[in-house]
Structures are given as structure tokens and as C-alpha cells.
Amino acid sequence: MDEGPFNEAGDVLRSLLPRELGDARTRAHRYGIKVWFGPNDPAKEHYEAQVVGARYVPEASALALEVGFHSEHPKTEDNERTLAALLRSERRWRKALGPEAVGGPFLGRDSWRRLSETWVDPDLSDPDLAVEIGTRLYEYIAALEPLLRKT
């Protein structure tokens, strides 16, 4: 299956990650990539870049790319607790991530939470997109992973 820019984005990301974070696990597919640390199965708290429909991003005419962190526990309160902890530390990550990072409900599922940004109507065939995705995922991991490991 064609993985578009996402398989290459995983390679870019792995080249940037410091060893002390451990092995990053990735799962790329045609419309996204999921990144996590730990066991082989994807963690409920992970980083992701994924194509989302314009219905979730009103500024988009066709589609958007969401890049950032997800908390996808079965219980809403677990997701809310994770997001709240990150938002309490906003001063620590805001400088690195900028104003684009938004904390709130997951795009398309109210019980999950996200700290992510959306890129409106990206050109998925742009040869530079994989580097941009991999680099931005690295920035999210570098800013958030130390905070998540403290909780």
C-alpha cells in the first residue's frame, strides 16, 4: 500500500529523536502515521499525523492534516486528566510548539483528547511534506514526552 509521505516522515522522525527517549515505534499508512514509545501495540497516548476531512476543520476546503499528540483511553476522564496535566505545563511547551497547538476534544470523537494543530489543504504530493511532518512530530515529542513521563 502506498504510504504517501507518512512512511518517510517516520524515517525523518527516527533520525531526529535522541536515544534517551528509547525506541520510537511507528505505524504508517496511506493517510497517517502513529508514533509511540513502549510495547509493540500502539499506546493509548501517542503522537500522530493524519489526514482529516474538511468537516472537522472548517477552514479547509478539501482536507487537513492534523499533527500532534492524542490521548485515546476508553474513559473520557482518563483522557481529560492527561490533557489537563499538559495544559497545566503550557508555559513549558508553548514556546517550542507555538500558537498552532490546540488542546481539546479529538477531531471526530468527543471522548478522546488532543494537543495538536491542523494544516489546511496541504499538498500530499509535495516532496517536502514528509520532512515537515517528521520534524513537527519530533517537536511535539521533544516538548511533551518529558512532561508525560513525569506523570
C-alpha positions as CSV (number, residue, x, y, z in Angstrom):
1,M,0.0,0.0,0.0
2,D,1.2,3.5,-0.8
3,E,2.0,5.3,2.4
4,G,2.2,8.8,0.8
5,P,4.6,11.0,2.9
6,F,4.0,9.1,6.1
7,N,6.5,6.3,5.9
8,E,9.2,8.7,5.0
9,A,8.1,11.0,7.8
10,G,8.7,8.2,10.2
11,D,12.3,7.8,8.9
12,V,12.8,11.6,9.4
13,L,11.5,11.4,12.9
14,R,13.6,8.5,13.9
15,S,16.7,10.3,12.7
16,L,15.9,13.3,15.0
17,L,15.0,11.5,18.2
18,P,17.6,11.3,20.9
19,R,18.5,7.8,22.2
20,E,17.4,8.6,25.8
21,L,13.8,8.5,24.7
22,G,14.1,4.9,23.7
23,D,12.8,3.2,20.6
24,A,10.0,5.0,18.9
25,R,7.5,2.7,17.4
26,T,5.7,3.8,14.2
27,R,2.8,2.6,12.2
28,A,2.4,4.4,8.8
29,H,-0.4,4.0,6.4
30,R,-1.7,5.9,3.4
31,Y,-3.4,8.7,5.4
32,G,-1.3,8.9,8.5
33,I,1.4,7.8,11.0
34,K,1.1,6.9,14.6
35,V,4.2,7.2,16.9
36,W,4.5,5.8,20.4
37,F,7.1,4.5,23.0
38,G,6.9,1.2,24.8
39,P,5.2,-2.0,23.9
40,N,4.7,-3.2,20.4
41,D,1.0,-2.4,20.4
42,P,0.1,1.3,19.9
43,A,-0.2,3.2,23.2
44,K,-3.4,5.0,24.1
45,E,-1.3,8.1,24.4
46,H,0.7,8.7,21.2
47,Y,1.7,11.2,18.6
48,E,0.1,11.2,15.2
49,A,-0.1,12.9,11.9
50,Q,-3.2,12.1,9.9
51,V,-5.4,13.3,7.1
52,V,-8.8,14.6,8.4
53,G,-11.8,15.6,6.5
54,A,-12.8,19.2,5.9
55,R,-15.9,18.7,8.1
56,Y,-13.6,18.7,11.2
57,V,-11.6,21.7,10.1
58,P,-14.0,24.4,8.8
59,E,-11.1,26.4,7.2
60,A,-10.3,23.6,4.9
61,S,-11.9,23.2,1.5
62,A,-10.9,19.6,0.9
63,L,-8.9,18.2,3.8
64,A,-6.5,19.0,6.6
65,L,-3.5,17.3,8.2
66,E,-3.6,17.0,11.9
67,V,-0.2,16.8,13.7
68,G,0.4,16.4,17.4
69,F,-0.5,14.3,20.5
70,H,-3.6,12.1,21.2
71,S,-5.0,10.6,24.3
72,E,-7.4,7.8,23.3
73,H,-8.2,5.9,26.5
74,P,-11.7,4.3,26.7
75,K,-12.7,6.5,29.6
76,T,-13.2,10.2,28.9
77,E,-11.9,11.2,32.4
78,D,-8.6,9.5,31.7
79,N,-8.1,11.5,28.5
80,E,-9.2,14.7,30.3
81,R,-6.7,14.0,33.1
82,T,-3.8,13.7,30.6
83,L,-4.8,16.8,28.7
84,A,-5.2,18.8,31.9
85,A,-1.7,17.8,33.0
86,L,-0.3,19.0,29.7
87,L,-2.3,22.2,29.8
88,R,-1.0,22.9,33.4
89,S,2.5,22.8,31.9
90,E,1.6,25.0,28.9
91,R,4.4,27.6,29.6
92,R,6.9,24.8,29.2
93,W,5.8,23.6,25.8
94,R,4.1,26.7,24.2
95,K,7.4,28.3,23.3
96,A,8.5,25.2,21.3
97,L,5.1,24.5,19.7
98,G,3.8,28.0,19.2
99,P,0.2,29.2,18.9
100,E,-0.7,26.5,16.5
101,A,-1.0,23.8,19.2
102,V,-4.6,23.5,20.4
103,G,-5.7,21.4,23.4
104,G,-9.3,20.0,23.4
105,P,-11.6,17.3,22.1
106,F,-10.3,14.9,19.4
107,L,-11.4,15.8,15.9
108,G,-14.3,13.4,15.3
109,R,-14.5,11.7,18.7
110,D,-15.6,13.7,21.8
111,S,-14.3,11.3,24.4
112,W,-10.7,11.4,23.2
113,R,-8.4,14.4,23.7
114,R,-5.7,16.1,21.6
115,L,-3.0,18.6,21.7
116,S,-2.4,19.2,18.1
117,E,-2.5,21.5,15.1
118,T,-4.1,21.4,11.7
119,W,-2.6,22.2,8.4
120,V,-5.3,23.3,6.0
121,D,-5.4,21.8,2.5
122,P,-1.8,20.5,2.3
123,D,-0.5,19.1,-1.0
124,L,0.0,15.5,-0.1
125,S,2.3,15.0,-3.1
126,D,4.7,17.8,-2.1
127,P,8.1,16.1,-1.8
128,D,9.0,18.3,1.3
129,L,5.9,17.3,3.2
130,A,7.4,14.2,4.8
131,V,10.3,16.2,6.2
132,E,7.9,18.8,7.6
133,I,5.7,16.1,9.2
134,G,8.6,14.2,10.7
135,T,10.2,17.4,12.0
136,R,6.9,18.7,13.5
137,L,6.2,15.3,15.2
138,Y,9.7,15.5,16.7
139,E,9.0,19.0,18.1
140,Y,5.8,17.7,19.7
141,I,7.6,14.7,21.2
142,A,10.6,16.8,22.4
143,A,8.2,19.3,24.1
144,L,5.6,16.8,25.6
145,E,7.2,13.5,26.2
146,P,9.3,14.7,29.2
147,L,6.2,16.1,30.8
148,L,4.2,12.9,30.1
149,R,6.9,10.7,31.6
150,K,6.7,12.7,34.9
151,T,3.0,12.0,35.4
